[in-house]
Amino acid sequence: MPASFCTVMGTVCNLDGTPNSDVQVRATIESTEVDQGGQLTSSVGVTSAPIVAFTDDSGFFAIDLLQGARVRLQIPSINLRKIILVPTESSAQFEDLV
């Protein structure tokens, strides 16, 4: 059975409202045990290799994540580091997940 993905998207801007381009957005699977490097999600083994995206010239980013996965979402430029559960919908706004 093919895996289902949710596109997590959002916008990063400066305090004055101007878009912040080339900002790194990083997602890493959150291990279910201290000594594990990954997890099972929807009967699929998921590695601990991170997925990285960057914002475009308008500050927008989109990153495809496996539905149902527990993920550490990081956006260092805004000091964001949260564990999220990726929704079972086809898309979601990151601000709704943190």
N, CA and C atoms as an extended XYZ file, in Angstrom:
294
Properties=species:S:1:pos:R:3:atomname:S:1:resname:S:1:resid:I:1 pbc="F F F"
N         0.847       -1.177        0.000 N   MET     1
C         0.000        0.000        0.000 CA  MET     1
C         0.893        1.241        0.000 C   MET     1
N         0.666        2.185       -0.909 N   PRO     2
C         1.494        3.389       -0.962 CA  PRO     2
C         1.245        4.269        0.264 C   PRO     2
N         2.281        4.975        0.667 N   ALA     3
C         2.177        5.882        1.804 CA  ALA     3
C         1.382        7.126        1.412 C   ALA     3
N         0.701        7.710        2.390 N   SER     4
C        -0.048        8.947        2.166 CA  SER     4
C         0.704       10.106        2.812 C   SER     4
N         0.697       11.232        2.140 N   PHE     5
C         1.458       12.389        2.596 CA  PHE     5
C         0.551       13.574        2.888 C   PHE     5
N         1.029       14.428        3.768 N   CYS     6
C         0.394       15.702        4.078 CA  CYS     6
C         1.413       16.791        3.745 C   CYS     6
N         1.010       17.768        2.980 N   THR     7
C         1.880       18.904        2.684 CA  THR     7
C         1.691       19.940        3.779 C   THR     7
N         2.748       20.114        4.583 N   VAL     8
C         2.730       21.123        5.645 CA  VAL     8
C         3.332       22.383        5.055 C   VAL     8
N         2.598       23.489        5.170 N   MET     9
C         3.059       24.721        4.532 CA  MET     9
C         2.863       25.913        5.443 C   MET     9
N         3.564       26.979        5.099 N   GLY    10
C         3.445       28.207        5.873 CA  GLY    10
C         4.326       29.298        5.304 C   GLY    10
N         4.372       30.401        6.008 N   THR    11
C         5.142       31.565        5.580 CA  THR    11
C         5.954       32.074        6.765 C   THR    11
N         7.178       32.496        6.474 N   VAL    12
C         8.056       33.079        7.489 CA  VAL    12
C         8.356       34.512        7.050 C   VAL    12
N         8.173       35.443        7.982 N   CYS    13
C         8.459       36.838        7.651 CA  CYS    13
C         9.251       37.490        8.778 C   CYS    13
N         9.780       38.661        8.482 N   ASN    14
C        10.495       39.457        9.467 CA  ASN    14
C         9.494       40.207       10.334 C   ASN    14
N         9.967       40.794       11.409 N   LEU    15
C         9.104       41.516       12.335 CA  LEU    15
C         8.332       42.644       11.658 C   LEU    15
N         8.917       43.226       10.620 N   ASP    16
C         8.235       44.304        9.897 CA  ASP    16
C         7.271       43.796        8.829 C   ASP    16
N         7.116       42.454        8.735 N   GLY    17
C         6.169       41.867        7.793 CA  GLY    17
C         6.741       41.523        6.441 C   GLY    17
N         7.995       41.869        6.192 N   THR    18
C         8.599       41.523        4.906 CA  THR    18
C         8.923       40.029        4.883 C   THR    18
N         8.783       39.395        3.724 N   PRO    19
C         9.053       37.959        3.626 CA  PRO    19
C        10.515       37.635        3.908 C   PRO    19
N        10.730       36.498        4.510 N   ASN    20
C        12.082       36.039        4.811 CA  ASN    20
C        12.376       34.849        3.911 C   ASN    20
N        13.236       35.052        2.918 N   SER    21
C        13.534       33.990        1.954 CA  SER    21
C        14.730       33.161        2.397 C   SER    21
N        14.823       31.962        1.855 N   ASP    22
C        15.930       31.033        2.082 CA  ASP    22
C        16.051       30.603        3.544 C   ASP    22
N        14.921       30.552        4.250 N   VAL    23
C        14.883       30.078        5.634 CA  VAL    23
C        14.746       28.559        5.624 C   VAL    23
N        15.575       27.902        6.424 N   GLN    24
C        15.530       26.438        6.485 CA  GLN    24
C        14.364       25.963        7.347 C   GLN    24
N        13.638       24.962        6.819 N   VAL    25
C        12.582       24.258        7.549 CA  VAL    25
C        12.999       22.797        7.541 C   VAL    25
N        13.064       22.201        8.727 N   ARG    26
C        13.607       20.844        8.854 CA  ARG    26
C        12.620       19.965        9.605 C   ARG    26
N        12.387       18.772        9.083 N   ALA    27
C        11.501       17.807        9.734 CA  ALA    27
C        12.269       16.502        9.928 C   ALA    27
N        12.211       15.968       11.153 N   THR    28
C        12.888       14.725       11.483 CA  THR    28
C        11.910       13.839       12.240 C   THR    28
N        11.879       12.575       11.881 N   ILE    29
C        10.993       11.642       12.568 CA  ILE    29
C        11.368       11.600       14.046 C   ILE    29
N        10.396       11.557       14.907 N   GLU    30
C        10.641       11.475       16.347 CA  GLU    30
C        10.601        9.998       16.737 C   GLU    30
N        11.691        9.505       17.258 N   SER    31
C        11.784        8.099       17.642 CA  SER    31
C        10.781        7.778       18.740 C   SER    31
N        10.298        6.546       18.725 N   THR    32
C         9.347        6.115       19.745 CA  THR    32
C        10.051        5.535       20.957 C   THR    32
N        11.328        5.228       20.852 N   GLU    33
C        12.136        4.708       21.948 CA  GLU    33
C        13.451        5.475       21.962 C   GLU    33
N        14.083        5.572       23.108 N   VAL    34
C        15.329        6.315       23.241 CA  VAL    34
C        16.415        5.758       22.330 C   VAL    34
N        16.483        4.449       22.174 N   ASP    35
C        17.578        3.845       21.409 CA  ASP    35
C        17.223        3.569       19.947 C   ASP    35
N        16.083        4.028       19.469 N   GLN    36
C        15.694        3.802       18.080 CA  GLN    36
C        16.057        4.998       17.217 C   GLN    36
N        16.251        4.750       15.922 N   GLY    37
C        16.546        5.827       14.998 CA  GLY    37
C        15.390        6.156       14.088 C   GLY    37
N        14.237        5.610       14.332 N   GLY    38
C        13.093        5.858       13.474 CA  GLY    38
C        11.827        5.360       14.129 C   GLY    38
N        10.805        5.105       13.339 N   GLN    39
C         9.554        4.601       13.881 CA  GLN    39
C         8.735        3.945       12.779 C   GLN    39
N         7.689        3.260       13.188 N   LEU    40
C         6.712        2.712       12.253 CA  LEU    40
C         5.538        3.667       12.187 C   LEU    40
N         5.131        4.014       10.984 N   THR    41
C         3.978        4.871       10.775 CA  THR    41
C         3.154        4.271        9.658 C   THR    41
N         1.906        3.980        9.941 N   SER    42
C         1.009        3.375        8.946 CA  SER    42
C         1.633        2.113        8.359 C   SER    42
N         2.225        1.291        9.222 N   SER    43
C         2.861        0.022        8.827 CA  SER    43
C         4.052        0.207        7.909 C   SER    43
N         4.649        1.392        7.917 N   VAL    44
C         5.819        1.700        7.105 CA  VAL    44
C         6.949        2.088        8.048 C   VAL    44
N         8.132        1.491        7.854 N   GLY    45
C         9.289        1.898        8.634 CA  GLY    45
C         9.816        3.217        8.100 C   GLY    45
N        10.067        4.164        9.002 N   VAL    46
C        10.494        5.503        8.607 CA  VAL    46
C        11.875        5.769        9.186 C   VAL    46
N        12.827        6.161        8.337 N   THR    47
C        14.189        6.426        8.785 CA  THR    47
C        14.275        7.761        9.513 C   THR    47
N        15.394        7.960       10.178 N   SER    48
C        15.592        9.200       10.917 CA  SER    48
C        16.255       10.292       10.081 C   SER    48
N        16.455       10.046        8.784 N   ALA    49
C        17.052       11.070        7.915 CA  ALA    49
C        16.112       12.275        7.826 C   ALA    49
N        16.628       13.482        8.051 N   PRO    50
C        15.761       14.667        8.014 CA  PRO    50
C        15.337       15.033        6.591 C   PRO    50
N        14.230       15.743        6.520 N   ILE    51
C        13.761       16.344        5.275 CA  ILE    51
C        13.926       17.850        5.453 C   ILE    51
N        14.518       18.500        4.464 N   VAL    52
C        14.801       19.930        4.573 CA  VAL    52
C        14.160       20.659        3.394 C   VAL    52
N        13.540       21.786        3.693 N   ALA    53
C        12.986       22.676        2.673 CA  ALA    53
C        13.432       24.093        3.013 C   ALA    53
N        13.288       24.993        2.054 N   PHE    54
C        13.649       26.399        2.260 CA  PHE    54
C        12.512       27.288        1.773 C   PHE    54
N        12.348       28.432        2.409 N   THR    55
C        11.327       29.364        1.969 CA  THR    55
C        11.742       30.018        0.651 C   THR    55
N        10.735       30.383       -0.141 N   ASP    56
C        11.008       31.048       -1.415 CA  ASP    56
C        11.072       32.567       -1.199 C   ASP    56
N        11.087       33.326       -2.276 N   ASP    57
C        11.217       34.786       -2.189 CA  ASP    57
C        10.054       35.453       -1.458 C   ASP    57
N         8.911       34.768       -1.392 N   SER    58
C         7.765       35.329       -0.669 CA  SER    58
C         7.679       34.804        0.761 C   SER    58
N         8.700       34.042        1.211 N   GLY    59
C         8.728       33.494        2.562 CA  GLY    59
C         7.934       32.212        2.728 C   GLY    59
N         7.387       31.690        1.636 N   PHE    60
C         6.531       30.499        1.667 CA  PHE    60
C         7.364       29.223        1.608 C   PHE    60
N         6.915       28.207        2.354 N   PHE    61
C         7.513       26.877        2.255 CA  PHE    61
C         6.423       25.821        2.240 C   PHE    61
N         6.754       24.671        1.682 N   ALA    62
C         5.879       23.492        1.692 CA  ALA    62
C         6.783       22.274        1.810 C   ALA    62
N         6.396       21.346        2.684 N   ILE    63
C         7.194       20.154        2.911 CA  ILE    63
C         6.241       18.964        3.049 C   ILE    63
N         6.473       17.909        2.267 N   ASP    64
C         5.624       16.720        2.293 CA  ASP    64
C         6.092       15.776        3.382 C   ASP    64
N         5.152       15.406        4.275 N   LEU    65
C         5.456       14.524        5.392 CA  LEU    65
C         4.461       13.370        5.427 C   LEU    65
N         4.908       12.241        5.907 N   LEU    66
C         4.089       11.029        5.996 CA  LEU    66
C         2.965       11.235        7.006 C   LEU    66
N         1.733       11.018        6.567 N   GLN    67
C         0.582       11.180        7.454 CA  GLN    67
C         0.708       10.245        8.654 C   GLN    67
N         0.372       10.765        9.834 N   GLY    68
C         0.389        9.981       11.059 CA  GLY    68
C         1.735        9.904       11.759 C   GLY    68
N         2.782       10.463       11.156 N   ALA    69
C         4.115       10.405       11.760 CA  ALA    69
C         4.246       11.456       12.868 C   ALA    69
N         5.010       11.094       13.900 N   ARG    70
C         5.410       12.077       14.922 CA  ARG    70
C         6.724       12.677       14.451 C   ARG    70
N         6.717       13.992       14.252 N   VAL    71
C         7.838       14.678       13.606 CA  VAL    71
C         8.300       15.846       14.471 C   VAL    71
N         9.608       16.032       14.532 N   ARG    72
C        10.160       17.241       15.144 CA  ARG    72
C        10.290       18.264       14.017 C   ARG    72
N         9.501       19.318       14.081 N   LEU    73
C         9.520       20.383       13.084 CA  LEU    73
C        10.367       21.519       13.633 C   LEU    73
N        11.382       21.926       12.848 N   GLN    74
C        12.288       22.977       13.296 CA  GLN    74
C        12.397       24.076       12.235 C   GLN    74
N        12.276       25.309       12.705 N   ILE    75
C        12.552       26.481       11.879 CA  ILE    75
C        13.471       27.358       12.729 C   ILE    75
N        14.785       27.136       12.606 N   PRO    76
C        15.736       27.819       13.498 CA  PRO    76
C        15.639       29.342       13.490 C   PRO    76
N        15.341       29.951       12.357 N   SER    77
C        15.333       31.424       12.295 CA  SER    77
C        14.235       32.047       13.153 C   SER    77
N        13.201       31.256       13.486 N   ILE    78
C        12.151       31.779       14.375 CA  ILE    78
C        12.146       31.029       15.713 C   ILE    78
N        13.229       30.288       15.969 N   ASN    79
C        13.381       29.537       17.215 CA  ASN    79
C        12.238       28.548       17.463 C   ASN    79
N        11.729       27.961       16.388 N   LEU    80
C        10.655       26.980       16.510 CA  LEU    80
C        11.238       25.575       16.526 C   LEU    80
N        10.840       24.804       17.512 N   ARG    81
C        11.247       23.397       17.624 CA  ARG    81
C        10.123       22.677       18.353 C   ARG    81
N         9.244       22.025       17.590 N   LYS    82
C         8.058       21.394       18.160 CA  LYS    82
C         7.898       19.974       17.625 C   LYS    82
N         7.382       19.113       18.476 N   ILE    83
C         6.982       17.782       18.045 CA  ILE    83
C         5.530       17.897       17.586 C   ILE    83
N         5.270       17.446       16.359 N   ILE    84
C         3.902       17.500       15.827 CA  ILE    84
C         3.481       16.105       15.388 C   ILE    84
N         2.188       15.888       15.332 N   LEU    85
C         1.621       14.693       14.719 CA  LEU    85
C         1.101       15.136       13.363 C   LEU    85
N         1.670       14.562       12.303 N   VAL    86
C         1.277       14.957       10.947 CA  VAL    86
C        -0.171       14.519       10.714 C   VAL    86
N        -1.033       15.437       10.313 N   PRO    87
C        -2.448       15.120       10.118 CA  PRO    87
C        -2.682       14.118        8.985 C   PRO    87
N        -3.869       13.550        8.978 N   THR    88
C        -4.256       12.610        7.920 CA  THR    88
C        -4.902       13.331        6.743 C   THR    88
N        -4.905       14.648        6.766 N   GLU    89
C        -5.397       15.433        5.629 CA  GLU    89
C        -4.286       15.578        4.593 C   GLU    89
N        -4.640       16.005        3.401 N   SER    90
C        -3.646       16.160        2.332 CA  SER    90
C        -2.771       17.399        2.513 C   SER    90
N        -3.243       18.386        3.314 N   SER    91
C        -2.435       19.575        3.563 CA  SER    91
C        -2.799       20.174        4.919 C   SER    91
N        -1.851       20.949        5.459 N   ALA    92
C        -2.074       21.609        6.744 CA  ALA    92
C        -1.164       22.828        6.845 C   ALA    92
N        -1.601       23.825        7.581 N   GLN    93
C        -0.793       25.012        7.861 CA  GLN    93
C         0.046       24.733        9.116 C   GLN    93
N         1.336       25.039        9.052 N   PHE    94
C         2.206       24.709       10.179 CA  PHE    94
C         1.774       25.407       11.453 C   PHE    94
N         1.239       26.614       11.361 N   GLU    95
C         0.833       27.326       12.574 CA  GLU    95
C        -0.321       26.635       13.292 C   GLU    95
N        -1.110       25.802       12.591 N   ASP    96
C        -2.173       25.039       13.219 CA  ASP    96
C        -1.656       23.807       13.946 C   ASP    96
N        -0.416       23.409       13.664 N   LEU    97
C         0.151       22.182       14.227 CA  LEU    97
C         1.051       22.422       15.426 C   LEU    97
N         1.480       23.666       15.623 N   VAL    98
C         2.427       23.955       16.711 CA  VAL    98
C         1.778       24.652       17.887 C   VAL    98
